């Protein structure tokens, strides 16, 4: 196993989120790699670029960049070539492909993805919706939801809803609590309802960590049904039966990241709308990702 440390420089004239996402997705395939990220964001002048170049010279390593300004790009590329450092404008291959297929040149517009357009305001509106309808709040507003997530406590409903909101999806989440009845609004929902479930051991670990955070770590584990194995197992099974009774698909989030769970939710939403419009088949019963 190599112990070499790789310095990776991410240079952007905007927030750098595009570069961060690409680096995170690709480096996930190199589990044993030791990579030090050097993030240089909002680089929009030659003075700012000089600081970046000094950093690259001090700790040489490959450079990934998204710079629209041609003079900044040429300056960065020139120094990288002089130093013999690999460098890549990550959006160029995609731009070249689309320009060829669309038959037109892309506009040189910095941070074009962050323009305050309708999609931006839709995401902000969705974020406000999630805040107002988290953990069973604002049940009366479920008719405005794009989807509703249900599940036992600490089954990743809230973080999944916030991730979906960043995609412009208004997602409400309703906890399934032992002995409590579901809100009437879910009996005839105007949008897809999707259950989230999780393995008993994994849920207990999450809940124990939660108890420590809120200062309840001293509660006897053998008398606390919140983390008692048999009680938690029964709670999960009851939630599963409830979803089956109502015909709601269930996603097993035990080994899924929030991003993977959200992607499956979006697929189920598409299938739900396809069935409503007369096309598509209902999902097969059973767990998704079990």
Helices and strands as residue ranges (DSSP letters): E 5-12, H 17-27, E 34-40, H 46-58, E 63-66, H 70-83, E 87-89, H 92-102, G 112-114, H 118-132, G 134-136, G 139-144, E 147-151, H 157-165, E 171-175, G 184-186, E 192-197, H 200-213, G 221-223, H 229-246, E 250-252, H 258-276, E 287-288
